[in-house]
Amino acid sequence: MPKPRRSQSERRAETRSRLLAATQAALVERGYAGATTTEVCRRAGVSQGALFKHFASKGELLAATAEQLFAHLIDAYREEMPRLAGVQDRAAAAVELLWGVFEDARLLAAIELYGAARTDRELARRLAPVAARHGENLRQLARELFPEAAARQPDFDAVVAVTVQAIQGATLGSLASGDRSVFAPMLALLTDWVRKTVG
């Protein structure tokens, strides 16, 4: 029996999905410089014209890819939350999981985009709302994991921001040094601070 023909909207969604997957793979494997529209089209098996029917510019494509990357990572963290909720030392478990998330090659690819945005105004403009939404998603996850602390701590969101920024910096530092172990004392100190702050 022949398969039913896909609708135009289904075909568009499938092509868009292939383009985002190809962009993500190119960013992870080749970095920002290597994630050209030519390379993305080659991986996705579409023409440049097809790409620009879905995304008005390379900046829009990269921002959409970053948003998808962040969404996948948030989903992965959320899947672990039931386990974290049952751990006695939630602070330590949360910091360890966050470190693992930041070591994911997909997130490192997204972080590379923010570095490139320093000199690419369009990319910076496209990424700004993506970063804002991702930040709010992280804060919401933290509130769900530590509801008591979120309710009593007026600066709870700042605690989350400091923790995220510290781990992001450590992750980038570990890439430069190639040695995660040198950051163990810093992560231990950060974990102790989070534990005392959120209780």
CNS distance restraints for C-alpha pairs under 8 A (distance, minus, plus):
assign (resid   6 and name CA) (resid  10 and name CA) 5.93 0.50 0.50
assign (resid   6 and name CA) (resid  11 and name CA) 6.42 0.50 0.50
assign (resid   7 and name CA) (resid  11 and name CA) 6.30 0.50 0.50
assign (resid   8 and name CA) (resid  12 and name CA) 6.13 0.50 0.50
assign (resid   9 and name CA) (resid  13 and name CA) 6.11 0.50 0.50
assign (resid  10 and name CA) (resid  14 and name CA) 6.14 0.50 0.50
assign (resid  11 and name CA) (resid  15 and name CA) 6.17 0.50 0.50
assign (resid  12 and name CA) (resid  16 and name CA) 6.09 0.50 0.50
assign (resid  13 and name CA) (resid  17 and name CA) 6.08 0.50 0.50
assign (resid  14 and name CA) (resid  18 and name CA) 6.25 0.50 0.50
assign (resid  15 and name CA) (resid  19 and name CA) 6.22 0.50 0.50
assign (resid  15 and name CA) (resid  44 and name CA) 7.99 0.50 0.50
assign (resid  16 and name CA) (resid  20 and name CA) 6.26 0.50 0.50
assign (resid  16 and name CA) (resid  54 and name CA) 6.54 0.50 0.50
assign (resid  17 and name CA) (resid  21 and name CA) 6.15 0.50 0.50
assign (resid  18 and name CA) (resid  22 and name CA) 5.99 0.50 0.50
assign (resid  18 and name CA) (resid  44 and name CA) 5.43 0.50 0.50
assign (resid  19 and name CA) (resid  23 and name CA) 6.07 0.50 0.50
assign (resid  19 and name CA) (resid  40 and name CA) 6.75 0.50 0.50
assign (resid  19 and name CA) (resid  41 and name CA) 7.18 0.50 0.50
assign (resid  19 and name CA) (resid  44 and name CA) 5.47 0.50 0.50
assign (resid  19 and name CA) (resid  51 and name CA) 7.27 0.50 0.50
assign (resid  20 and name CA) (resid  24 and name CA) 6.12 0.50 0.50
assign (resid  20 and name CA) (resid  61 and name CA) 7.43 0.50 0.50
assign (resid  20 and name CA) (resid  64 and name CA) 7.45 0.50 0.50
assign (resid  20 and name CA) (resid  65 and name CA) 5.56 0.50 0.50
assign (resid  21 and name CA) (resid  25 and name CA) 6.18 0.50 0.50
assign (resid  21 and name CA) (resid  44 and name CA) 7.76 0.50 0.50
assign (resid  21 and name CA) (resid  65 and name CA) 7.91 0.50 0.50
assign (resid  22 and name CA) (resid  26 and name CA) 6.08 0.50 0.50
assign (resid  22 and name CA) (resid  40 and name CA) 5.41 0.50 0.50
assign (resid  22 and name CA) (resid  41 and name CA) 7.65 0.50 0.50
assign (resid  22 and name CA) (resid  43 and name CA) 5.47 0.50 0.50
assign (resid  22 and name CA) (resid  44 and name CA) 5.44 0.50 0.50
assign (resid  23 and name CA) (resid  27 and name CA) 6.09 0.50 0.50
assign (resid  23 and name CA) (resid  35 and name CA) 6.55 0.50 0.50
assign (resid  23 and name CA) (resid  40 and name CA) 5.41 0.50 0.50
assign (resid  23 and name CA) (resid  61 and name CA) 7.94 0.50 0.50
assign (resid  23 and name CA) (resid  62 and name CA) 7.37 0.50 0.50
assign (resid  23 and name CA) (resid  65 and name CA) 6.78 0.50 0.50
assign (resid  24 and name CA) (resid  28 and name CA) 6.18 0.50 0.50
assign (resid  24 and name CA) (resid  65 and name CA) 6.31 0.50 0.50
assign (resid  24 and name CA) (resid  69 and name CA) 7.76 0.50 0.50
assign (resid  24 and name CA) (resid 106 and name CA) 7.31 0.50 0.50
assign (resid  24 and name CA) (resid 109 and name CA) 7.86 0.50 0.50
assign (resid  25 and name CA) (resid  29 and name CA) 5.99 0.50 0.50
assign (resid  26 and name CA) (resid  30 and name CA) 5.40 0.50 0.50
assign (resid  26 and name CA) (resid  31 and name CA) 6.74 0.50 0.50
assign (resid  26 and name CA) (resid  34 and name CA) 6.82 0.50 0.50
assign (resid  26 and name CA) (resid  35 and name CA) 5.06 0.50 0.50
assign (resid  26 and name CA) (resid  39 and name CA) 7.30 0.50 0.50
assign (resid  26 and name CA) (resid  40 and name CA) 6.71 0.50 0.50
assign (resid  27 and name CA) (resid  31 and name CA) 4.40 0.50 0.50
assign (resid  27 and name CA) (resid  32 and name CA) 5.60 0.50 0.50
assign (resid  27 and name CA) (resid  34 and name CA) 7.08 0.50 0.50
assign (resid  27 and name CA) (resid  35 and name CA) 5.43 0.50 0.50
assign (resid  27 and name CA) (resid 109 and name CA) 5.66 0.50 0.50
assign (resid  28 and name CA) (resid 105 and name CA) 6.16 0.50 0.50
assign (resid  28 and name CA) (resid 106 and name CA) 6.04 0.50 0.50
assign (resid  28 and name CA) (resid 108 and name CA) 7.77 0.50 0.50
assign (resid  28 and name CA) (resid 109 and name CA) 5.39 0.50 0.50
assign (resid  30 and name CA) (resid  34 and name CA) 4.82 0.50 0.50
assign (resid  30 and name CA) (resid  35 and name CA) 6.40 0.50 0.50
assign (resid  31 and name CA) (resid  35 and name CA) 6.23 0.50 0.50
assign (resid  31 and name CA) (resid 109 and name CA) 6.69 0.50 0.50
assign (resid  31 and name CA) (resid 112 and name CA) 7.44 0.50 0.50
assign (resid  32 and name CA) (resid  36 and name CA) 7.85 0.50 0.50
assign (resid  32 and name CA) (resid 109 and name CA) 7.66 0.50 0.50
assign (resid  32 and name CA) (resid 112 and name CA) 6.72 0.50 0.50
assign (resid  32 and name CA) (resid 113 and name CA) 6.55 0.50 0.50
assign (resid  32 and name CA) (resid 116 and name CA) 7.40 0.50 0.50
assign (resid  34 and name CA) (resid  39 and name CA) 7.45 0.50 0.50
assign (resid  35 and name CA) (resid  39 and name CA) 6.13 0.50 0.50
assign (resid  35 and name CA) (resid  40 and name CA) 6.47 0.50 0.50
assign (resid  36 and name CA) (resid  40 and name CA) 6.20 0.50 0.50
assign (resid  37 and name CA) (resid  41 and name CA) 6.00 0.50 0.50
assign (resid  37 and name CA) (resid  48 and name CA) 7.14 0.50 0.50
assign (resid  37 and name CA) (resid  58 and name CA) 6.95 0.50 0.50
assign (resid  38 and name CA) (resid  42 and name CA) 6.18 0.50 0.50
assign (resid  38 and name CA) (resid  48 and name CA) 7.04 0.50 0.50
assign (resid  39 and name CA) (resid  43 and name CA) 6.27 0.50 0.50
assign (resid  40 and name CA) (resid  44 and name CA) 6.07 0.50 0.50
assign (resid  41 and name CA) (resid  45 and name CA) 5.69 0.50 0.50
assign (resid  41 and name CA) (resid  46 and name CA) 5.12 0.50 0.50
assign (resid  41 and name CA) (resid  47 and name CA) 5.87 0.50 0.50
assign (resid  41 and name CA) (resid  48 and name CA) 6.28 0.50 0.50
assign (resid  41 and name CA) (resid  51 and name CA) 7.08 0.50 0.50
assign (resid  42 and name CA) (resid  46 and name CA) 6.72 0.50 0.50
assign (resid  42 and name CA) (resid  47 and name CA) 7.90 0.50 0.50
assign (resid  46 and name CA) (resid  50 and name CA) 6.18 0.50 0.50
assign (resid  46 and name CA) (resid  51 and name CA) 7.03 0.50 0.50
assign (resid  47 and name CA) (resid  51 and name CA) 6.42 0.50 0.50
assign (resid  48 and name CA) (resid  52 and name CA) 6.38 0.50 0.50
assign (resid  49 and name CA) (resid  53 and name CA) 6.34 0.50 0.50
assign (resid  50 and name CA) (resid  54 and name CA) 6.81 0.50 0.50
assign (resid  51 and name CA) (resid  55 and name CA) 6.19 0.50 0.50
assign (resid  52 and name CA) (resid  56 and name CA) 5.34 0.50 0.50
assign (resid  52 and name CA) (resid  57 and name CA) 6.59 0.50 0.50
assign (resid  55 and name CA) (resid  60 and name CA) 5.90 0.50 0.50
assign (resid  55 and name CA) (resid  61 and name CA) 5.63 0.50 0.50
assign (resid  56 and name CA) (resid  60 and name CA) 6.40 0.50 0.50
assign (resid  56 and name CA) (resid  61 and name CA) 7.82 0.50 0.50
assign (resid  57 and name CA) (resid  61 and name CA) 6.47 0.50 0.50
assign (resid  58 and name CA) (resid  62 and name CA) 6.14 0.50 0.50
assign (resid  59 and name CA) (resid  63 and name CA) 6.09 0.50 0.50
assign (resid  59 and name CA) (resid 122 and name CA) 6.12 0.50 0.50
assign (resid  59 and name CA) (resid 123 and name CA) 4.73 0.50 0.50
assign (resid  59 and name CA) (resid 126 and name CA) 6.54 0.50 0.50
assign (resid  60 and name CA) (resid  64 and name CA) 6.12 0.50 0.50
assign (resid  60 and name CA) (resid 123 and name CA) 7.37 0.50 0.50
assign (resid  60 and name CA) (resid 126 and name CA) 6.29 0.50 0.50
assign (resid  61 and name CA) (resid  65 and name CA) 6.20 0.50 0.50
assign (resid  62 and name CA) (resid  66 and name CA) 6.15 0.50 0.50
assign (resid  62 and name CA) (resid 113 and name CA) 7.78 0.50 0.50
assign (resid  62 and name CA) (resid 123 and name CA) 7.63 0.50 0.50
assign (resid  63 and name CA) (resid  67 and name CA) 6.19 0.50 0.50
assign (resid  63 and name CA) (resid 123 and name CA) 7.13 0.50 0.50
assign (resid  63 and name CA) (resid 126 and name CA) 5.77 0.50 0.50
assign (resid  63 and name CA) (resid 127 and name CA) 5.35 0.50 0.50
assign (resid  63 and name CA) (resid 130 and name CA) 7.06 0.50 0.50
assign (resid  64 and name CA) (resid  68 and name CA) 6.26 0.50 0.50
assign (resid  65 and name CA) (resid  69 and name CA) 6.14 0.50 0.50
assign (resid  66 and name CA) (resid  70 and name CA) 6.14 0.50 0.50
assign (resid  66 and name CA) (resid 110 and name CA) 5.47 0.50 0.50
assign (resid  66 and name CA) (resid 113 and name CA) 7.96 0.50 0.50
assign (resid  66 and name CA) (resid 127 and name CA) 7.85 0.50 0.50
assign (resid  66 and name CA) (resid 130 and name CA) 7.48 0.50 0.50
assign (resid  67 and name CA) (resid  71 and name CA) 6.11 0.50 0.50
assign (resid  67 and name CA) (resid 130 and name CA) 5.82 0.50 0.50
assign (resid  67 and name CA) (resid 134 and name CA) 7.78 0.50 0.50
assign (resid  68 and name CA) (resid  72 and name CA) 6.21 0.50 0.50
assign (resid  69 and name CA) (resid  73 and name CA) 6.34 0.50 0.50
assign (resid  69 and name CA) (resid 106 and name CA) 6.45 0.50 0.50
assign (resid  69 and name CA) (resid 107 and name CA) 6.77 0.50 0.50
assign (resid  69 and name CA) (resid 110 and name CA) 7.17 0.50 0.50
assign (resid  70 and name CA) (resid  74 and name CA) 6.09 0.50 0.50
assign (resid  70 and name CA) (resid 107 and name CA) 7.19 0.50 0.50
assign (resid  70 and name CA) (resid 110 and name CA) 7.98 0.50 0.50
assign (resid  70 and name CA) (resid 134 and name CA) 6.54 0.50 0.50
assign (resid  71 and name CA) (resid  75 and name CA) 6.12 0.50 0.50
assign (resid  71 and name CA) (resid 134 and name CA) 7.76 0.50 0.50
assign (resid  72 and name CA) (resid  76 and name CA) 6.23 0.50 0.50
assign (resid  73 and name CA) (resid  77 and name CA) 6.25 0.50 0.50
assign (resid  73 and name CA) (resid 101 and name CA) 6.89 0.50 0.50
assign (resid  73 and name CA) (resid 107 and name CA) 7.72 0.50 0.50
assign (resid  74 and name CA) (resid  78 and name CA) 6.06 0.50 0.50
assign (resid  74 and name CA) (resid 137 and name CA) 7.37 0.50 0.50
assign (resid  74 and name CA) (resid 138 and name CA) 7.39 0.50 0.50
assign (resid  75 and name CA) (resid  79 and name CA) 6.16 0.50 0.50
assign (resid  76 and name CA) (resid  80 and name CA) 6.69 0.50 0.50
assign (resid  77 and name CA) (resid  81 and name CA) 6.51 0.50 0.50
assign (resid  77 and name CA) (resid  97 and name CA) 7.56 0.50 0.50
assign (resid  77 and name CA) (resid  98 and name CA) 7.94 0.50 0.50
assign (resid  77 and name CA) (resid 101 and name CA) 7.68 0.50 0.50
assign (resid  78 and name CA) (resid  82 and name CA) 7.94 0.50 0.50
assign (resid  78 and name CA) (resid 141 and name CA) 7.24 0.50 0.50
assign (resid  80 and name CA) (resid  84 and name CA) 6.36 0.50 0.50
assign (resid  81 and name CA) (resid  85 and name CA) 5.99 0.50 0.50
assign (resid  81 and name CA) (resid 145 and name CA) 7.01 0.50 0.50
assign (resid  82 and name CA) (resid  86 and name CA) 6.72 0.50 0.50
assign (resid  83 and name CA) (resid  87 and name CA) 6.70 0.50 0.50
assign (resid  84 and name CA) (resid  90 and name CA) 5.95 0.50 0.50
assign (resid  84 and name CA) (resid  93 and name CA) 6.44 0.50 0.50
assign (resid  84 and name CA) (resid  94 and name CA) 7.02 0.50 0.50
assign (resid  84 and name CA) (resid 145 and name CA) 7.75 0.50 0.50
assign (resid  85 and name CA) (resid  90 and name CA) 6.75 0.50 0.50
assign (resid  85 and name CA) (resid 145 and name CA) 6.58 0.50 0.50
assign (resid  86 and name CA) (resid  90 and name CA) 7.91 0.50 0.50
assign (resid  87 and name CA) (resid  93 and name CA) 7.39 0.50 0.50
assign (resid  89 and name CA) (resid  93 and name CA) 6.41 0.50 0.50
assign (resid  89 and name CA) (resid 195 and name CA) 7.92 0.50 0.50
assign (resid  90 and name CA) (resid  94 and name CA) 5.86 0.50 0.50
assign (resid  91 and name CA) (resid  95 and name CA) 6.22 0.50 0.50
assign (resid  91 and name CA) (resid 191 and name CA) 6.42 0.50 0.50
assign (resid  91 and name CA) (resid 194 and name CA) 6.07 0.50 0.50
assign (resid  91 and name CA) (resid 195 and name CA) 5.11 0.50 0.50
assign (resid  91 and name CA) (resid 198 and name CA) 7.61 0.50 0.50
assign (resid  91 and name CA) (resid 199 and name CA) 7.96 0.50 0.50
assign (resid  92 and name CA) (resid  96 and name CA) 6.13 0.50 0.50
assign (resid  92 and name CA) (resid 191 and name CA) 5.53 0.50 0.50
assign (resid  92 and name CA) (resid 192 and name CA) 7.84 0.50 0.50
assign (resid  92 and name CA) (resid 195 and name CA) 7.17 0.50 0.50
assign (resid  93 and name CA) (resid  97 and name CA) 6.08 0.50 0.50
assign (resid  94 and name CA) (resid  98 and name CA) 6.05 0.50 0.50
assign (resid  95 and name CA) (resid  99 and name CA) 6.13 0.50 0.50
assign (resid  95 and name CA) (resid 163 and name CA) 7.97 0.50 0.50
assign (resid  95 and name CA) (resid 187 and name CA) 7.93 0.50 0.50
assign (resid  95 and name CA) (resid 191 and name CA) 6.34 0.50 0.50
assign (resid  96 and name CA) (resid 100 and name CA) 6.31 0.50 0.50
assign (resid  97 and name CA) (resid 101 and name CA) 6.23 0.50 0.50
assign (resid  98 and name CA) (resid 102 and name CA) 6.26 0.50 0.50
assign (resid  98 and name CA) (resid 164 and name CA) 7.77 0.50 0.50
assign (resid  98 and name CA) (resid 167 and name CA) 7.52 0.50 0.50
assign (resid  99 and name CA) (resid 103 and name CA) 6.32 0.50 0.50
assign (resid  99 and name CA) (resid 167 and name CA) 6.13 0.50 0.50
assign (resid  99 and name CA) (resid 168 and name CA) 7.96 0.50 0.50
assign (resid  99 and name CA) (resid 171 and name CA) 7.37 0.50 0.50
assign (resid 100 and name CA) (resid 104 and name CA) 6.64 0.50 0.50
assign (resid 101 and name CA) (resid 107 and name CA) 7.42 0.50 0.50
assign (resid 102 and name CA) (resid 107 and name CA) 6.04 0.50 0.50
assign (resid 102 and name CA) (resid 108 and name CA) 6.91 0.50 0.50
assign (resid 102 and name CA) (resid 167 and name CA) 7.40 0.50 0.50
assign (resid 102 and name CA) (resid 168 and name CA) 6.47 0.50 0.50
assign (resid 102 and name CA) (resid 171 and name CA) 6.43 0.50 0.50
assign (resid 103 and name CA) (resid 107 and name CA) 7.27 0.50 0.50
assign (resid 103 and name CA) (resid 108 and name CA) 7.02 0.50 0.50
assign (resid 103 and name CA) (resid 171 and name CA) 6.40 0.50 0.50
assign (resid 104 and name CA) (resid 108 and name CA) 6.51 0.50 0.50
assign (resid 105 and name CA) (resid 109 and name CA) 6.20 0.50 0.50
assign (resid 106 and name CA) (resid 110 and name CA) 6.46 0.50 0.50
assign (resid 107 and name CA) (resid 111 and name CA) 6.17 0.50 0.50
assign (resid 108 and name CA) (resid 112 and name CA) 6.20 0.50 0.50
assign (resid 109 and name CA) (resid 113 and name CA) 6.64 0.50 0.50
assign (resid 110 and name CA) (resid 114 and name CA) 6.89 0.50 0.50
assign (resid 111 and name CA) (resid 115 and name CA) 6.65 0.50 0.50
assign (resid 112 and name CA) (resid 116 and name CA) 6.37 0.50 0.50
assign (resid 113 and name CA) (resid 117 and name CA) 6.17 0.50 0.50
assign (resid 114 and name CA) (resid 118 and name CA) 6.92 0.50 0.50
assign (resid 114 and name CA) (resid 124 and name CA) 7.33 0.50 0.50
assign (resid 114 and name CA) (resid 127 and name CA) 7.60 0.50 0.50
assign (resid 116 and name CA) (resid 120 and name CA) 6.41 0.50 0.50
assign (resid 116 and name CA) (resid 123 and name CA) 7.91 0.50 0.50
assign (resid 117 and name CA) (resid 121 and name CA) 6.43 0.50 0.50
assign (resid 117 and name CA) (resid 122 and name CA) 7.79 0.50 0.50
assign (resid 117 and name CA) (resid 123 and name CA) 5.32 0.50 0.50
assign (resid 117 and name CA) (resid 124 and name CA) 4.64 0.50 0.50
assign (resid 118 and name CA) (resid 124 and name CA) 6.94 0.50 0.50
assign (resid 120 and name CA) (resid 124 and name CA) 6.16 0.50 0.50
assign (resid 121 and name CA) (resid 125 and name CA) 6.12 0.50 0.50
assign (resid 122 and name CA) (resid 126 and name CA) 6.17 0.50 0.50
assign (resid 123 and name CA) (resid 127 and name CA) 5.98 0.50 0.50
assign (resid 124 and name CA) (resid 128 and name CA) 6.08 0.50 0.50
assign (resid 125 and name CA) (resid 129 and name CA) 7.81 0.50 0.50
assign (resid 126 and name CA) (resid 130 and name CA) 7.34 0.50 0.50
assign (resid 127 and name CA) (resid 131 and name CA) 6.09 0.50 0.50
assign (resid 128 and name CA) (resid 132 and name CA) 6.30 0.50 0.50
assign (resid 129 and name CA) (resid 133 and name CA) 6.20 0.50 0.50
assign (resid 130 and name CA) (resid 134 and name CA) 6.17 0.50 0.50
assign (resid 131 and name CA) (resid 135 and name CA) 6.04 0.50 0.50
assign (resid 132 and name CA) (resid 136 and name CA) 6.33 0.50 0.50
assign (resid 133 and name CA) (resid 137 and name CA) 6.21 0.50 0.50
assign (resid 134 and name CA) (resid 138 and name CA) 6.26 0.50 0.50
assign (resid 135 and name CA) (resid 139 and name CA) 6.28 0.50 0.50
assign (resid 136 and name CA) (resid 140 and name CA) 6.10 0.50 0.50
assign (resid 137 and name CA) (resid 141 and name CA) 6.21 0.50 0.50
assign (resid 138 and name CA) (resid 142 and name CA) 6.25 0.50 0.50
assign (resid 139 and name CA) (resid 143 and name CA) 6.19 0.50 0.50
assign (resid 139 and name CA) (resid 157 and name CA) 6.34 0.50 0.50
assign (resid 139 and name CA) (resid 160 and name CA) 6.61 0.50 0.50
assign (resid 140 and name CA) (resid 144 and name CA) 6.24 0.50 0.50
assign (resid 141 and name CA) (resid 145 and name CA) 6.20 0.50 0.50
assign (resid 142 and name CA) (resid 146 and name CA) 5.95 0.50 0.50
assign (resid 142 and name CA) (resid 147 and name CA) 7.91 0.50 0.50
assign (resid 142 and name CA) (resid 160 and name CA) 7.12 0.50 0.50
assign (resid 143 and name CA) (resid 147 and name CA) 5.08 0.50 0.50
assign (resid 143 and name CA) (resid 149 and name CA) 7.85 0.50 0.50
assign (resid 143 and name CA) (resid 150 and name CA) 5.48 0.50 0.50
assign (resid 146 and name CA) (resid 150 and name CA) 6.17 0.50 0.50
assign (resid 146 and name CA) (resid 198 and name CA) 6.98 0.50 0.50
assign (resid 147 and name CA) (resid 151 and name CA) 6.14 0.50 0.50
assign (resid 148 and name CA) (resid 152 and name CA) 6.37 0.50 0.50
assign (resid 149 and name CA) (resid 153 and name CA) 5.55 0.50 0.50
assign (resid 149 and name CA) (resid 156 and name CA) 7.08 0.50 0.50
assign (resid 149 and name CA) (resid 197 and name CA) 7.95 0.50 0.50
assign (resid 149 and name CA) (resid 198 and name CA) 5.02 0.50 0.50
assign (resid 149 and name CA) (resid 199 and name CA) 6.88 0.50 0.50
assign (resid 150 and name CA) (resid 154 and name CA) 7.54 0.50 0.50
assign (resid 150 and name CA) (resid 156 and name CA) 5.57 0.50 0.50
assign (resid 150 and name CA) (resid 157 and name CA) 7.92 0.50 0.50
assign (resid 150 and name CA) (resid 198 and name CA) 7.87 0.50 0.50
assign (resid 153 and name CA) (resid 198 and name CA) 7.99 0.50 0.50
assign (resid 155 and name CA) (resid 159 and name CA) 6.49 0.50 0.50
assign (resid 156 and name CA) (resid 160 and name CA) 6.44 0.50 0.50
assign (resid 157 and name CA) (resid 161 and name CA) 6.22 0.50 0.50
assign (resid 158 and name CA) (resid 162 and name CA) 6.11 0.50 0.50
assign (resid 159 and name CA) (resid 163 and name CA) 6.19 0.50 0.50
assign (resid 159 and name CA) (resid 194 and name CA) 7.68 0.50 0.50
assign (resid 159 and name CA) (resid 197 and name CA) 7.88 0.50 0.50
assign (resid 160 and name CA) (resid 164 and name CA) 6.15 0.50 0.50
assign (resid 161 and name CA) (resid 165 and name CA) 6.05 0.50 0.50
assign (resid 162 and name CA) (resid 166 and name CA) 5.99 0.50 0.50
assign (resid 163 and name CA) (resid 167 and name CA) 6.27 0.50 0.50
assign (resid 163 and name CA) (resid 190 and name CA) 7.31 0.50 0.50
assign (resid 163 and name CA) (resid 194 and name CA) 7.71 0.50 0.50
assign (resid 164 and name CA) (resid 168 and name CA) 6.04 0.50 0.50
assign (resid 165 and name CA) (resid 169 and name CA) 6.09 0.50 0.50
assign (resid 166 and name CA) (resid 170 and name CA) 6.20 0.50 0.50
assign (resid 167 and name CA) (resid 171 and name CA) 5.99 0.50 0.50
assign (resid 167 and name CA) (resid 187 and name CA) 7.84 0.50 0.50
assign (resid 168 and name CA) (resid 172 and name CA) 6.33 0.50 0.50
assign (resid 169 and name CA) (resid 173 and name CA) 6.10 0.50 0.50
assign (resid 170 and name CA) (resid 174 and name CA) 6.06 0.50 0.50
assign (resid 170 and name CA) (resid 183 and name CA) 6.72 0.50 0.50
assign (resid 171 and name CA) (resid 175 and name CA) 6.44 0.50 0.50
assign (resid 172 and name CA) (resid 176 and name CA) 6.53 0.50 0.50
assign (resid 173 and name CA) (resid 177 and name CA) 6.26 0.50 0.50
assign (resid 174 and name CA) (resid 178 and name CA) 5.31 0.50 0.50
assign (resid 174 and name CA) (resid 179 and name CA) 5.52 0.50 0.50
assign (resid 174 and name CA) (resid 180 and name CA) 5.25 0.50 0.50
assign (resid 174 and name CA) (resid 182 and name CA) 7.97 0.50 0.50
assign (resid 174 and name CA) (resid 183 and name CA) 7.51 0.50 0.50
assign (resid 175 and name CA) (resid 179 and name CA) 7.51 0.50 0.50
assign (resid 180 and name CA) (resid 184 and name CA) 7.22 0.50 0.50
assign (resid 183 and name CA) (resid 187 and name CA) 6.16 0.50 0.50
assign (resid 184 and name CA) (resid 188 and name CA) 6.08 0.50 0.50
assign (resid 185 and name CA) (resid 189 and name CA) 6.19 0.50 0.50
assign (resid 186 and name CA) (resid 190 and name CA) 6.09 0.50 0.50
assign (resid 187 and name CA) (resid 191 and name CA) 5.93 0.50 0.50
assign (resid 188 and name CA) (resid 192 and name CA) 6.18 0.50 0.50
assign (resid 189 and name CA) (resid 193 and name CA) 6.22 0.50 0.50
assign (resid 190 and name CA) (resid 194 and name CA) 6.16 0.50 0.50
assign (resid 191 and name CA) (resid 195 and name CA) 6.00 0.50 0.50
assign (resid 192 and name CA) (resid 196 and name CA) 6.21 0.50 0.50
assign (resid 193 and name CA) (resid 197 and name CA) 6.03 0.50 0.50
assign (resid 194 and name CA) (resid 198 and name CA) 5.92 0.50 0.50
assign (resid 194 and name CA) (resid 199 and name CA) 7.77 0.50 0.50
assign (resid 195 and name CA) (resid 199 and name CA) 5.36 0.50 0.50
